Amino acid sequence: MTADSQDIPLGVTPHPATIILVGCGNMGGAMLSGWLKSGVPASSIIVIDPALATAPAGVRLAASVPVGLAPPSVLVLAVKPQKLAEVAPSFAALVTADTMLVSVLAAVEFRTLRYHFPVAGSLVRAVPNLPAAIGRGVTALAGENVDGASRTLAESLFVPLGVVEWMEDEALCAIATTVSGATPAFFFRIADAMALAAEAQGLSREQALRLIAETMAGSAAMLAEPGADPADMARR
């Protein structure tokens, strides 16, 4: 398969961009779903993943780097962190000084990314979470060599997926991974335990999950209010 870079508006950004998404597992898939739901043109996205059998309509899919592929505006790395050294050589030639490299690889620092992609223009580390797939996610961003235009472009990738928070120091990405990246799993485990307990006492699982989901959503909305104190709210 071959593909050429296209100047297609990306989401809310005024900057035309072609996105190459490397890896489309849980997080890559959530990001792709969020982009498409927000109106990002499918034709502006190329997914490269040897394990993916099909892609949404209009999204170009390849198992490896297509011959003749033009350098993209944005290269998004969404593979497992331990796969970086394996996949980087295949994509390094695609990255130019005009390419923004976005990494969602947990714990992979800028110095490691720069080692594998030395000529990349701006580097962005992103810590999204799973609710990004429905536009309700939270993404922490940190940048290296990021100017106003590249910052706007980076935000345009993640604003359609939910709330964006910039970290002043990349070291804070590790904290963000704990606070927002992994937290949905704990909520889901709590919800499952509560639903099982409700079922054991006669409530249907479907009704229990509706009650739990709305309770969690309402509690989260209260927590988002200015001045909210979770310790005080728990006491109440």
Backbone torsions as a table, in degrees:
resi	resn	phi	psi	omega
1	MET	NA	138.3	174.9
2	THR	-121.6	153.8	-179.8
3	ALA	-150.8	150.2	178.8
4	ASP	-118.1	147.7	177.5
5	SER	-63.0	138.9	-179.9
6	GLN	-126.2	145.8	176.0
7	ASP	-90.5	88.4	-177.3
8	ILE	-121.0	128.5	-178.4
9	PRO	-56.8	134.8	-178.4
10	LEU	-105.0	109.8	174.5
11	GLY	52.0	-124.4	-174.7
12	VAL	-95.0	-0.4	-176.4
13	THR	-81.8	145.1	175.3
14	PRO	-79.8	-4.5	-176.6
15	HIS	-94.6	122.9	177.6
16	PRO	-65.3	146.4	-177.3
17	ALA	-155.1	147.4	167.6
18	THR	-113.6	132.4	-176.6
19	ILE	-108.8	129.8	167.1
20	ILE	-106.7	120.7	178.4
21	LEU	-104.3	114.7	-179.2
22	VAL	-99.1	105.9	-177.0
23	GLY	99.4	126.1	-178.1
24	CYS	-135.5	53.5	176.1
25	GLY	-85.2	-141.0	-177.0
26	ASN	-59.0	-53.5	-176.1
27	MET	-77.9	-42.7	177.3
28	GLY	-59.8	-42.0	178.2
29	GLY	-64.7	-38.3	178.0
30	ALA	-64.2	-41.5	179.0
31	MET	-64.9	-45.9	179.7
32	LEU	-59.6	-45.1	178.9
33	SER	-60.7	-43.8	179.4
34	GLY	-63.3	-41.9	178.4
35	TRP	-60.1	-47.4	-176.5
36	LEU	-66.0	-40.8	178.9
37	LYS	-64.8	-28.2	-178.1
38	SER	-85.3	-5.0	177.2
39	GLY	103.5	5.0	175.3
40	VAL	-63.3	127.6	-178.1
41	PRO	-60.4	129.6	179.2
42	ALA	-58.6	-32.8	-177.2
43	SER	-69.5	-11.6	179.0
44	SER	-92.3	1.5	-175.0
45	ILE	-116.5	132.1	173.2
46	ILE	-119.4	122.6	177.8
47	VAL	-103.6	129.7	176.4
48	ILE	-118.8	109.4	-176.7
49	ASP	-158.7	113.0	-178.2
50	PRO	-67.7	-17.3	-177.2
51	ALA	-93.1	-7.4	-175.8
52	LEU	-92.3	123.2	-177.3
53	ALA	-81.8	-38.3	-178.4
54	THR	-139.4	160.8	176.7
55	ALA	-131.2	159.7	177.7
56	PRO	-55.8	152.9	-177.3
57	ALA	-53.3	131.1	177.0
58	GLY	92.4	-21.0	178.5
59	VAL	-81.7	128.6	179.2
60	ARG	-80.5	133.9	-175.4
61	LEU	-124.1	136.7	176.2
62	ALA	-142.3	150.7	178.2
63	ALA	-82.5	-24.0	178.6
64	SER	-147.8	177.7	-176.8
65	VAL	-63.1	118.0	-180.0
66	PRO	-65.2	145.6	177.6
67	VAL	-65.1	133.1	177.1
68	GLY	81.1	9.4	-179.9
69	LEU	-66.1	128.9	-178.9
70	ALA	-77.9	153.0	176.8
71	PRO	-57.1	133.0	-178.7
72	PRO	-85.1	164.3	171.2
73	SER	-70.6	-37.3	-177.0
74	VAL	-135.3	130.2	172.2
75	LEU	-114.8	118.8	-177.7
76	VAL	-107.5	120.0	178.2
77	LEU	-95.2	114.8	-179.1
78	ALA	-130.0	31.8	176.2
79	VAL	-88.0	175.1	174.8
80	LYS	-67.5	141.0	-176.7
81	PRO	-51.7	-38.3	-177.6
82	GLN	-70.3	-9.1	179.4
83	LYS	-91.7	-5.6	-173.8
84	LEU	-56.5	-51.1	-177.6
85	ALA	-62.5	-27.5	-179.0
86	GLU	-76.7	-41.2	-174.7
87	VAL	-91.6	-23.7	-174.3
88	ALA	-55.7	-44.6	-178.3
89	PRO	-58.2	-30.8	-178.9
90	SER	-71.0	-24.7	-174.7
91	PHE	-109.4	-13.1	-175.9
92	ALA	-57.1	-37.4	-178.3
93	ALA	-69.7	-19.7	179.5
94	LEU	-80.6	-19.6	-173.5
95	VAL	-88.7	127.6	177.4
96	THR	-121.8	-178.8	178.5
97	ALA	-66.6	-15.3	178.5
98	ASP	-95.0	2.4	-178.4
99	THR	-95.5	134.0	171.4
100	MET	-96.1	121.6	179.0
101	LEU	-95.8	121.7	179.5
102	VAL	-113.3	126.0	-178.8
103	SER	-118.6	129.0	172.0
104	VAL	-108.0	21.2	-179.2
105	LEU	-79.6	114.6	-177.8
106	ALA	-60.6	133.9	173.9
107	ALA	69.5	5.8	176.8
108	VAL	-91.1	114.0	-172.6
109	GLU	-83.2	167.0	-179.5
110	PHE	-57.6	-39.5	-177.5
111	ARG	-63.2	-32.8	177.0
112	THR	-72.3	-42.8	177.8
113	LEU	-62.5	-41.4	-179.4
114	ARG	-66.6	-33.0	177.2
115	TYR	-62.2	-43.0	-177.8
116	HIS	-81.7	-27.3	-178.0
117	PHE	-130.8	68.9	-171.2
118	PRO	-64.4	-26.0	-176.2
119	VAL	-97.2	0.4	180.0
120	ALA	-56.9	144.0	177.9
121	GLY	-69.4	-88.0	178.9
122	SER	-99.2	147.7	175.5
123	LEU	-114.5	137.0	178.0
124	VAL	-132.9	126.4	170.8
125	ARG	-97.8	132.3	-178.3
126	ALA	-124.9	137.4	176.1
127	VAL	-121.9	84.9	177.7
128	PRO	-87.5	173.6	172.2
129	ASN	-130.9	171.9	-169.0
130	LEU	-61.0	-35.6	178.5
131	PRO	-61.7	-4.1	173.4
132	ALA	-56.7	-28.6	-177.8
133	ALA	-63.7	-23.1	179.3
134	ILE	-115.3	16.6	177.4
135	GLY	75.8	16.9	-178.7
136	ARG	-120.6	24.0	-177.3
137	GLY	-84.9	176.8	172.7
138	VAL	-128.6	130.3	179.1
139	THR	-126.2	123.0	173.3
140	ALA	-91.1	133.9	-179.0
141	LEU	-122.8	143.5	171.2
142	ALA	-137.2	144.9	-175.3
143	GLY	-130.8	153.8	172.1
144	GLU	-127.7	130.1	-177.5
145	ASN	58.6	40.6	-178.4
146	VAL	-102.9	118.8	176.3
147	ASP	-99.3	-172.0	-176.6
148	GLY	-60.4	-42.8	-177.9
149	ALA	-67.2	-44.5	-179.2
150	SER	-70.7	-30.9	175.8
151	ARG	-64.8	-42.7	177.9
152	THR	-62.5	-42.5	179.1
153	LEU	-64.2	-42.7	178.8
154	ALA	-61.8	-44.1	179.0
155	GLU	-62.3	-36.0	-177.9
156	SER	-64.1	-25.4	177.7
157	LEU	-73.2	-28.9	-171.5
158	PHE	-114.6	-20.7	175.5
159	VAL	-57.7	-39.2	176.8
160	PRO	-64.0	-15.3	-177.4
161	LEU	-96.3	-5.4	179.8
162	GLY	139.4	-146.5	-176.5
163	VAL	-81.6	140.0	177.5
164	VAL	-116.3	132.6	177.1
165	GLU	-127.1	122.9	176.9
166	TRP	-85.7	135.3	176.9
167	MET	-95.6	134.7	-179.5
168	GLU	-70.4	-25.2	-177.7
169	ASP	-137.7	138.0	-177.7
170	GLU	-63.3	-21.5	177.8
171	ALA	-61.3	-25.9	179.9
172	LEU	-73.0	-13.6	178.0
173	CYS	-62.3	-33.7	179.1
174	ALA	-64.5	-38.1	178.2
175	ILE	-69.8	-41.2	179.0
176	ALA	-62.3	-34.7	178.0
177	THR	-59.7	-39.3	179.0
178	THR	-74.8	-45.2	-172.8
179	VAL	-70.5	-46.4	-175.8
180	SER	-116.8	-32.7	-176.5
181	GLY	-65.6	-45.2	-175.7
182	ALA	-94.9	-17.8	-172.7
183	THR	-58.6	-38.3	178.5
184	PRO	-53.0	-35.1	179.5
185	ALA	-61.8	-38.2	178.5
186	PHE	-67.7	-40.7	176.8
187	PHE	-60.8	-42.8	-179.3
188	PHE	-65.8	-37.9	178.0
189	ARG	-65.6	-42.1	177.9
190	ILE	-62.4	-44.8	-179.8
191	ALA	-61.5	-41.4	180.0
192	ASP	-65.0	-43.0	179.1
193	ALA	-63.3	-41.7	179.5
194	MET	-66.0	-39.8	179.6
195	ALA	-65.7	-40.8	178.0
196	LEU	-62.5	-40.9	178.6
197	ALA	-65.7	-39.9	179.2
198	ALA	-65.3	-40.5	177.9
199	GLU	-61.2	-41.1	-178.6
200	ALA	-62.8	-21.4	-179.4
201	GLN	-104.4	10.9	170.6
202	GLY	108.4	-6.5	179.9
203	LEU	-83.6	143.7	177.5
204	SER	-70.2	152.1	-179.2
205	ARG	-62.9	-40.3	-178.9
206	GLU	-60.8	-45.7	-179.7
207	GLN	-68.8	-39.5	178.5
208	ALA	-60.4	-44.5	-179.1
209	LEU	-66.5	-34.1	175.9
210	ARG	-64.3	-44.1	179.1
211	LEU	-63.1	-44.5	-178.1
212	ILE	-65.9	-45.8	-177.4
213	ALA	-61.6	-44.9	-179.8
214	GLU	-68.2	-35.4	177.4
215	THR	-65.5	-43.3	177.7
216	MET	-64.2	-42.6	-179.0
217	ALA	-64.5	-43.0	179.1
218	GLY	-66.0	-39.6	178.3
219	SER	-65.1	-40.3	178.2
220	ALA	-64.1	-38.9	178.9
221	ALA	-64.2	-39.4	177.0
222	MET	-64.7	-40.5	-178.8
223	LEU	-65.8	-26.3	-179.4
224	ALA	-81.0	-8.4	179.7
225	GLU	-68.0	145.0	178.5
226	PRO	-55.6	134.9	177.8
227	GLY	78.1	3.5	-178.8
228	ALA	-63.2	136.8	178.8
229	ASP	-121.3	109.1	-175.6
230	PRO	-60.1	-35.3	178.7
231	ALA	-64.2	-43.7	179.2
232	ASP	-66.0	-40.5	179.9
233	MET	-64.8	-37.0	177.3
234	ALA	-64.4	-40.1	178.4
235	ARG	-64.1	-39.1	178.4
236	ARG	-63.9	NA	NA
